[in-house]
Amino acid sequence: MKSIKPDILSRRQLFPLLGGAVALAAAPNLTSADPSDRFGKPAAAKARFVYVGTYTFPGTAPGGTHQSQAKGIYVFRMNPRDGGLTLLQVAEIPNPSYLALDPPLRHLYSVNEMTNGGVSAYVINQANGMLTPLDTLVPTNGQDTTHLSVQPSGQYLFAASYTSGNFQVFRILGDGSIGAMTDNFQSVGNGTGPNPDRQEGPHAHQILTDLDGNHVFGVDLGADKVNVWNLDANTGKLIANTVPFAPIASGSGPRHMAFHPDRQHAYVLSELASSVTVFNYDAVRAAFIWKQTISTLPPDFTGTNTTAEIRIHPSGRFLYNTNRGHNSVTMFEIEPESGELEVIGWESTRGQWPRGMNIDPSGNFLYAANQNTDNIAVFRIQLANGKLRFSTLINTPTPVDVEFGPAA
């Protein structure tokens, strides 16, 4: 997360996890797939408002190569024909590197990734997508707040502060503004990770709920674990789950995770080891059972790489992640019953250091934000096989996160 170049584990150093052997990336699956899916027919893409978070001037982004010229949150209108973006507004605020929207898409929230971390809230104009500030720079009592998400009920805002290793909960008020902080959980790292530059202590990198909002998860890169809590809906307190955490293999550096729409599988992306770990997920107990660990890199890759973002296609058939260094999106097919992954291939992001990546709600377009080349690559997702086909390139300064708002 910080601008320290980590020592990266090579593919050959990838590890067994909880007694399971590492599964290296397999050859691409060339068999055709049924274009239908188990979670509803793919919808046609529609015009909508798109929000891009950035690291802002005068700083240089973590892992960056030059001073950023970005000024805040960039508001675009999406063209449903090719996925292209037309700029509508720049909402100026420092380091809104990650964004989240409430379920009805009426409010947008951003982190402010600074030494004294914060979160901010905006009202979304439903007619033109533009943002009006509600709250700005609300303190998180954490350093370098790097991720946030909204509870599916819309009652609470969650935040993760990387450098200080703590996770925050805020009440969301009726008008969408940020209310009182109701909890601030300090994660604990063992300080003995194989990568002392990145794992000298806890580093909170993501906080989210499962798809039904029943449990809360805090991904800790420094401690190689995913904290698991239950949320007291009345008090906003995080209560340790009966199974309080899911261990990730030592030195892997878990960064982000995603839940499959079948509610039975979870996928954890490890930044330092460039791997995805597949778990069976028990939604009642919020417990994880290891299934597979697979590399995100080609077998012949010998350079330095860290992973950044992980997303699952709305159909539940494909999974994608970004690779910083290899500068690619890894494309995986998800086996329907086991949830295990098979590599489809790798697609260049047409730029450098792809940090953020997201899929539009219709499942037709994938956006990869190339932080160090100031552009966003747009790909059309081939629904028959999950492969990406390049569509267009949008020039915009230091893009980090891409999130989708209301229909335009």
N, C-alpha and C positions, 0 to 999 in steps of 0.2 A: 504494500500500500504506500509506504513512504518511498522516496526517491533513492533508495539504496538498491544497488543491483545484487539480488540474492544469488547464493550458490544453488544451482538447480540440480536436482537429482536426475541422472540420466535414465533413459528407458531401462537400461540393464540393472539399475538400482531399484526399480520399482519392486514393491514389497508384497509379502503376504499380509492379508488383513484378517484379524480374528481367526487365524488358522486357514484361510482360503488362499489359494495360489493366485497370483496376478494373471489376468487374461489380457494378453497383448492384442493390439488392434489386428483384426482379421482382414483378409483381402476383401475388396468391395463386393457387395452382393449384387450380381448382375441380373437376377431374376426379376421379372416384372411383378408389380404389386397391384392388388385390387384397389382402384381409386376410391372406392367407398370406404367408410370408416365406422368405428363403433360408437362414436360420440356425436353423431349428427353429420349430415352432408355438408361439405365445405360451402360457405356462402360466397357470393360474389363480393369482391372488394368494393368498398364505398368510400367516397370522399370523407375525410375526417380531419380533425385538428391533431397535430403531433407536436410534442414538447421535448426539447433536447436540453439536457443538463450539461454544464461545462465546468472546467477550471478556468478562472478568470484572470485578466490583466490586473496587476503586473507580474503575477507569479508564473512559475513554470510547473506544469503538472507533474505529479509523481511518475517517474519514468519518461518525462518529457525531454525534448531535444531543443526547444526554443521557448522564449517568453510567449505566454498566451496573449492573444488579442481579443478573447471573448469577454463579454460584458455581463452575462447573466444567463437567464433562461430564454431559449430561442423558440418562438411559436411559429409553426408552419401549417400550411394546408396541404394535405396529401392528394395527389392526383391518382384516382383509382385505376387508370389505364396502365401506367408504368411505375407507380409508386413514388414518382417524383415529388419534391417538396418545394412550396413557394413560401418565402418568409413573410410573416405578417407583423411580428412584434419582437422586440427584445426587452424583457423585464429585467432591469438591472439589479443585481444582487451578487455578493461575493461567493464564489465557489459553490454553486448549486449543483454539485457533481452527481447527485442521485435524486430522482423524483418519484412521487407516488400520487395516485388519484384515489378519491373516495369512490365507493361502489356506484353511486348514481352519476359520476363524472361531472360533478358540480364544483368540486374544489381540488386544487392541486397543492401538494406539499413538497418542499425541497429541504435537503440538508444544506448546511453551510459548513463545508469541510475546512475548518480552520483550527488553530491551536486552542482557541476557546470556541468549541463547537456549538452549533445552533441548528434550529429548524425554522422554517418559514411557511406561511399559508397564503393561498390566493383564491379568489373567486374566479371561476371560468365563465366568461360571457358565452352563453349557449349559441348566440347568433353568429358571432365572429371569432370565437375561440380565444379572445384576448384575456389577459390576466390583470386583475386588480388586487393589490396587496391587502391582506387581512391582518396578519402578524408577520413581522420580519425579525430574524435573528433572536428567536426565543432561546435562551441558554439551555444546553443539555447537561451541563456539569460534566462534560466529557471532552476529550481532545480528539480532533479530527473526526467529527461525526460523518460517517461514510455511507450509511444506508438507512432507509426508513420504509415503512409499509403501514397500510391502514387495515385495521381489523375488518373482516367482512361485514360485521354489523354496523360499521362506521362510528362506533363509540370511542375507539382508542387509536392513537397514533403510536407506533413503535419506532425506536431509533437505536442504531448501533454506533458506538464511538470507538474507532479503531485503536488509536494510540493508547488511550487509557483503559481499554478493554472492558467497558461497561455498556449495559443495555438499558435504555430508558423507555418509560411508558408515560404518555400524556393523555388526558381526557380531551376529547373533541366536543366542543360546545355546539349548541343547536344551530348557530349560524356558520359552522364550519371552522371557526377560529380555534386556536390551540389553548386549552385550559391548563389546569394545574398538572404538574408532574406527579404521577401517582406511585411510581416505583423507579428505582435506579439500581439495577443488579450489577454487582461487580464480579466479573468472571475471574477465575484464578488459573494462572498458567504454572506449569512446573519449572519453567525456566531452563529446561535441559534438552530442548529440542535439538535435532541434528543441525539446524541452521540458526546459529546464535544471533545473526543479524536480524532475523525475522521472528524468532521464537524465544526471545529472552523473557517474555511474559505474555499475558493474555492479549489478544488482538481481536476485538469484536468486528466482524466483517459483514454480517447480515442478520436481520431479525424478521421473521415472518410467521404466519400461522399455516396450519394445513388448510386444505381447500374449504373445509366446513367451519373453520375458525375455532375448532374445539381445543387445540393445543398450540403453544407458542414455542418457536425454535430459535436459538441464538447460535450462529455459526462462529466459532472461535478459531481463527487461523493459528494463533500462538500456542494454544493449548491442545490442538489436534482433537477437537471434539465438537459435538453439537449439543448445547444445553437444551433441555426439554422442560417446559413449564406448563402449568394450567393457569389460566387467568381468572381471578375473582372478578366477575362482571360488575359487582357493586363497588368494590374498592379500587379496582385497577391494579391490584398487587399480583406479582408473579409468584406462583407457588410451585415449588419443585415437584415434578412428576414422580410417580412411584418408581419409574425407571428414569433417573434424573439426567442422564446424558447418553449419547451414542458416541463411542470412541471411534476415531478415525486413525489410521495407521500412523505411527510416529514419523514426523518429518514431512508428512504429506501437505500440511498447510491448507485445510479446508477453507474455501472462500465463499461460495454460494451454493444453494441447493434448490431443487424444484420437485414438486409432487406431481405424480402422474394423475390424469383425470379419472383413472379407475379407483383412486383412493387406496390402492394396495401396494404402490411402489414409490420409493423416494430415491433421488439421485443427488449425490454430493460431488461438487467439482472441487478438486484439490489444486490450488494455485502452484505450489512449489514442486509437486510431483507430476504435473500435467496429466492428470488422470480423472476419470469419473468412477465413483463407487456406487453400485446399485444395491439397494436394500429392499427386502420385503418390508412393508409398513403395516403394523397393526394399529389401525385407527382408533381402537377402543383404549388400548394400553399406551398408545404413542410410543411403541417400541420398534426398534430397527433390527432386522436380521440380515446379515451380510449375504449377498448373492454373487457379486462379481466386482472386480476392479479392472478397468481397461484404459490403456493409454489413449491420449488425445492426439498423439503425434504419429507420423509415418514411421515405419520401422527403420528407414535409412536416414532419419533426421539426426544430425549431430550438433546442432547449434544450441543456443540458450533460449529457453522459453518459459513463460508463465501463463497460466490460463486466467480468464477474467469473468466471462458471463456464461450462463447455462439457461437454455429455454427449451420447453417441450411444445411441439406443434399441437394446436387445438384438437386435432384428430387423435392424438395419443399415439401416433404411429412412428414419429420421428423425434430425435433429440439433437440439439445443436449446441456447440460451445465455441468461444473465441480463444485463439492462441496468439499471445503477444510474443513476437520473436519469429515464429513460423509465419505469423501474419496471415492467419487463415481461420476459416470456420470448419470445424470437424462436423461431419454429417453422420449420424447414426440412425439405423433402423431399430425399433424397439420390438422385441419378440412379444406377441400379444399375451401369452400365458405366463411366461417366466418373468417378463419385464427386462430381460437381459439385452445387452446392446451388441450390435454388429456394425462395424464401420462401413459406411457407404462410400466415403471418400473425403477429400479435403478441397475447399474452394478458397482461392486467394481473395483477400478482402480489398484488393486494389489500393492498398495504403499500408500505413505502419501503425503498430500498437493498437489493434482493435480491442478497446476496453469494453464498451457497452454493446449490446446486441439485443434486438427484440423482434417479435413476429407480430404483424398486424392482426387484429382480432378475427379477420376473415380467414387467416391462414394462407393468404396468397403471396405476401411479401415478407422478406427478412431484411432488416436494416442492421448493418455493422458499422459502428462509429470508430473511425480511425483517428485516434487522438493526435498522433504526431504528424499526420499529413493533412489535418484540417479538412476532412471530408467524411461523408457517410456513403457507403456503398449499398445500393439497393439491389436485391436479388428477387427474382420470381421463383417461388417454390413449386417444383413440379410435383403435383399431388399424387401422381401415379407411383413415384419412386423416392420422393423426398430430396432429390438433388436440387441444387441451386443453379439458376441461370441468370447471369448478370443482366441488369436492366438499366441502371443509370447511376451517376455519381453526383452527389450534392456537396458543394463547397461551403463549409461553415467552420468557424474557428473552434478548435479544441473540443470536439464533441465527445461526450462521455456516456450519457444514458439517453435512451429513446423511449418515450412513453406515449400511449395513444389515448386521446380524449374523445369528446363527443363527435357524432357525425356532423359534417360541415354542410 
